[in-house]
């Protein structure tokens, strides 16, 4: 907060205090139900010895689940008179989500304005075996669009504050087909896949992922940006996956290195080389609690001549010294510290990421992040979630001077993000979000970002 006047400092504190009160009101709106249920998150004795409801976790948590919402449908449009269930049983699942962002810079940055933007995500999963076509064949279709104005030019930071509102194609409100993916399973453990795919589901993490719509919003907390130089958002590719208990353990993907979110991509297939990505994600049980350790690497043979216009990171499109090929290595972990005895799928814990990139072609030479997140520990709010995290991006020594000329002085940047996702109904959630971004740019003050994200499942 260095450089802020006393008046501005008081203004920032007042805004953050107001948001803090709003967070507390949203988070505790149904605590009265918890007094009835007496099933407190993380207290198995209290749950198991509950006398006011009945015995055992099932009775205890059953009251909580029924008491939270008047409707049990996870979709605004319901079950379509039973048609949705019938289609799912026949092998066709439909999901649609609309996420909106009302975010603004309240102090610092480059532009102190609130902006409204959003992202639509429409997903169809087809089980060809249930349809009687081919056993073990699955088809994934995803269409996406964005709308409104983002904060990308307002904070001064390289990491977008609301990454999903910039995808799939920046400055366009058209709908694009980003997934036409075919997967053939040969056993419960092995499958191959090919087609057009988006890579946003990579670098999975239990507490810091969610495609920027369910957990954190800032790119620096959603995925590891170190790999973005070598892996496009949506493109053609193929690969294989090894699974255990339905969970991917090792994934290898061969990709077209050029982003083709707005085109079919066949005419550009491998015209600029190839990209490869490999991920090993191992389940762990440290401290008797579930977790994961992920090790991954990417490589591309593409020639890099400019920083480019990647919608996932905010960089000027300026030329660089031509470099043939690029690579990255990254790691992440998630580790539960507390799990709910009433529901093993609920809990909270810690997470972290680290990455190294090619110093000549990648504007980011290294990256770190860590934080805490998971299910809300508040009684009666067993569908809510929260997160608090920090990230740090180290600028490349080779590309840093180029950025200095284009932007007037650039150093390493870092940031903080805090959110609380309140599940209002099974199909509607609201997330107050606070970000403190240190752009690392000469003449650009620390940006204090506040916003409200909402998500509707249709």
N, C-alpha and C positions, 0 to 999 in steps of 0.2 A: 504493500500500500504506500510505498515510498513515493513522494511527490504529490499526494493528495492534500488539498487544503483541509483545514479543520471542518469547514462547512460541508465539503464533499464527503469527508469521512463520516460525519454524523448522518448524512443522507444515505450512504451505503449501509451503515449499521441499522438505520431505521427500516430500510427495505428488507434486509436479511431478517430482522426481528419480526417483521410482518409475515414474511414467508414461513418463518419458524412456527409462529402461532397457527398459521393455516395448516401446516404439516401436522401439528399436534391435534388439531380439531379433526382432520380427516382420519388420522390414525386411530383415534380413540372414540370414534363416533358410536361404536357398538360394544364398548367394554361391559355394558350392563349384561349382555348375553353371556359373557365369560363368567360372571358371578354365578349365574344359574348353572352353567355347565361344569365349572370347577376343573376343567381340563387345561392346565397351564402348560404351555410349550416348555419342554425340557424337564418336567417334573413327573416322572413315572409313578412315584408313590402317590402323589395327589390325584393323578389320573386313575390309577388302579383302585384306590381306596374311596373313590367318589361315592357318597351316600345319597346325595341330593338327586341323582339322575338314575343311577343303576350301577351295576358293577362292570368293570372292565373298560378298556379303551373304546371298544365299538360303541357302547351306549353313550359314553362321554362325548366322543367326537361326532357321533351321529346327531346329537342335539345341536352341536355347533354348526355343522353343515346345513341342517335344516333351518336353523335360526338365522343364518346369514342372509339368505336370498329367498324371495317369494317365488322365483322362477328357477327351475333346475336346468333349463336349456342353456348351453354355452353360446347360443347364437341368437342374435336379435330377431331373425326371421323364423326361429323355431325349427320344428321338424318337418315343415311343409306338409302337414297333414299325414305324416308317416312316410312320405316319399323319400325324405333324406335318409332315413334308416333303411328303407328298402333298397335304395341305390347303394348304400354302403355295404349291405349284405351281399349285393350282387357284384361288388368290386369297384365301385366308383365313389370316391370321397371328395366333397367340395368344401373349401375353406376360403373365406374372403375377409380381409382385415383392412380397415381404414384408420390410419394413424395421423393425427394432426399435432402441430407444434406451434405454440404461441410463445416465442422466446425473444428476449431482448437483452442488449447490453445496457446495464444501469449505471455503469461507471467505467471509465477507461476505454481501451480499444480504439477503434477508428470511427465508429458511428454509433451513437447512443439512441437507437430506435428499436422498437419491438416489431417483429416480422412474423407473419403467419404463413405456414407452409404445411405440406402433408405428403403422405405416401400411401398408395393403394397397392395391395398385394392379393392376387387372386390365384388360388392353387387348386389343381385337380390331380389327385392320385388315383391311378387305375391299376387294379389287380387283374391282369389278363387271365390268370388261372381261374378266378371266380367267374369270369365271363365265358369260360370254356374255350379260350383261344390258345393259350400256351401256359402251362404250369410253370410257376417261378418267374414269369415275365411281369415287370412293373413299368408303368409309364408315368412320368412326372411332367405336368404342364404348369408353367407359372407365367403369369402376365403381371406387369408392374407399370406404375406411372407415378409421377410426382407432380406437385402443383404449388403455387405460391412463391414467396420470396424467402430465401434462407438467410442465415447470418454469416454466410461464408466470407463476405467482404467487410464485415463489421468488427470482428474480434481482433483481427491482426494476427491470429494464430494460424498455423498450417493445418491443424486438426479440426475438421468441421464439428461444430457443436451439436448438430443434428444430422448425422451422416445419412440416415435413410431418406431424408427429404431431398437429398441431392441425387438419388438413384432412381432409375437406372441410367438416365441420360440428363445431364445438367441443362438447365435453361430450356427444357422441353416438357410440355404437358401431354405429349402423346403416350398411348399405351404401347408397350413393347413386350414381345414374347421373349423372355430371358431364359426359359427352360423348356426344352423338348428332349427329355432325357429318358433313355431306355435302359433298364437294368434287368439282367438275366441272372437269377440265382441258380446255381448248380447244386447247392446243398444249404444247410442252415448256416454254414460258416463262410462260404465263398460265393462271390458274385462278380460279374463284369458289368461295366456300364459304358454307354457311348451316346453322343448327341450334343445338343446345345445345353450348356449348364452355367449357372452362376456359382461363384466361388465364395459367397458370403457365409456359407455354413461351415467353412473350414476354420481351423484354429479354435475348435469348440472348447467352451469352458462353462462349468456349471453356474458360475456366478457373474460372469462378465462376457456375455454374448448376446443372444436374443435378437440379432439382426437390427439392433438399434431401436427397437420398438417395445421391448418388454423389460429390459434391464437398463443398462446405461445407454445414453444417447450419443455421447462424444466418440468419435472414431478411435481416439487413443485408449478408450476403455472397452470397445466392442471387439476389436481384433488386433492383431499385431501388424502395424502398418509397414514394417520392414519388408514384407513380402509383396507389397503392392506393385513394386517396380517390375517384377517378373511374372506376376499372375494377374491377368485382366479380370474385370468384374464378370462379364458374360461372354462366352465364346464357345467354339466347338472343341470337343475333346473326347477322350476315352480313357478307361483305366480299370482297375480291379480293387476289390476290398475284401479283407479277411475279418470276420466277425466272430464274437463269442457272446452267447446269451443275447443275441440281437444287437449288440453294441459294436460299432466299428473299432477294430484294433489297429490294423495297418491298411492304409489307402495309398495307392499310386495312381497318378493322373498325368497323362500326356495332353498338352493343350496347344491350341493356336495362340501365339503370344499377343495377337492384336484383339482388342475389345471389339466385339461385333454385336453389342446389345441392340443396336438400332437396325441391324441387317440380318439376313439369313446367315451370311458368313462363309458360304461354300466357295464363292469366287476368290475369297481372300485366304482360304485355308492354307496355312504354313507358307504363305508367300513371304513372310518376314522371319521365318525360322520356326523354332519350336520352344515350348516351355514345358518343364517337368516339375512336379511337386510330389513329395512323399511325406506322409505323416504316420507316426507311431504313437498311439494313445493307449496307455496302459492303466487299467483300473488298479487302485491301491486300497489298502485297509489299515492305514496308520492310525494308531490310537484306538483301533476298533471302530473307526468311522470311515465311510466311503470317500474316495477321492480319485484323482487322475494325474498322470504325468505324461505330457505330450512333448515329443521330439520331432522336429520337421526340418525340411530343407527344400529350397526351390532353385531352379537354374533355367536360364533362357539364353538362346543363341542369337537373339534379336540384336540388330545394330541400334544403338541409342545415340541420337543426335540432338535431342532437346529434352527439356523436362516434361513436355507434353501436357495435355489437358485431361488428367485423370479425375473423374468426379469424386473420388474418394479422398483426395488430398488437395489442399489449396496452394498451388504453386504457379508462378508466372510461366508462360510458355516461351521460354528463352532458350537459345541454342547453347549446347555444351560441346566439349571436345568429343568427337565421334569415338564411341566405345563399342567394341564387339562383345556381346554377352554380358550377363550379370547374374548374381547369385544372392541367396540369403539363407540364413539358418535361424531358427527360432524355437523357443521353448515356452511351455506354459504349464501351470499346475492349478488344480483346485482341490481343496481339502476341507471336508466338513469338520467342524469342531463340536457342534451340537446337532443332534437329530431329535425329531419329535417322536416319543414313544408311542403316540397315538397314530402316527403316520410316518413311516420311514422315508417317504419321498419329500418330506419337509425338513428343513434345517437351515443352518447358516454356517459360514466358514470363511476361509481366506483363499485368495487367489493371487497369482503373479504371472508376469510375462517377461521375457527377455529375448533380444534378437540382435543379430549382426548382419550388416549388408555390405555389398560391394561399394567401396569408397569412390570408385571412378564413375559409375553410372547411376548409383542410387543416391538421392539427396539426403537420405537418412543413413548414417553409418552405424548407429546402434539405437536400441530402444529398451526401456524398462517400464514396468507398471506393476502395481500391487494394490490390494485393497481387501475389503470385507463385504460380504453380501449374502443374500439368500432369502428365505422365507421370513416374514415378520414374526418376531418373538412376542408380539402383543397378544394377549388372550382375546379370543373372539375375532381376530383378524387373520385367520389361518389361510386366506387366499391372497394376502398382500405380500409385497416384496420390498426389499430395501438394498441399497448399496452405497459404499463410499470408497473412492479410489483415487490414486495419483499416477500420473504417467510422466515420462521424460523422454524426449526425442533428441538424439545427438546428431548434429548437422555434419555432413561429409566435409572433410578437409579439402577435397578436390572441387566440389560443387559449391561449397560455402562462399568462396570469392565471387562466383558468378551471381549468386543470390545477393551478395552485398552490393554489386553494381546495379542490379535490377531493383532492389528494395531499399537500399540505403543503410546497410548495416544489419547483419543477421547473426544471431548466436543460437545456442541450444534453447529449446523451449520446453515448458512443462506445464502441467495443469492438474486441477482437482475437480472431482465431480461427486455430488451427493444427490440421491433421489429416494423417494418413497412412493411405491406404486400401490394405490388404494383400489381394490376391486369393489366397485360400486354395485355391479350386478355380475352374473356369470359371463355376460357378453360385453361389459363396459368397464374400463379401468381408467383412472386419472392419476397422473404422476407429476407432482411438483419436483422441480429439478433446479439445482444450483451448481454453477461452475465458476471456478476462479482460474483464469488462464494467463500464463506468463509467456507472451509471444516470443520474447528474446529478440525483439527488433528495436533498433535505435529509434527513439522518438515515439514509440508506441507504449502507452502505459498498460499496466495489468488490467485485463478485462474481467469485469464482474458480470456474469450472465445469470439471469433468472428466467424461468419459463414453466409452462404447464403443457404436458403431453397427454393426449387422450387417445384411446384405442377402442375401436368397436369391431366385434366379430359378427359377421352376418351369417 
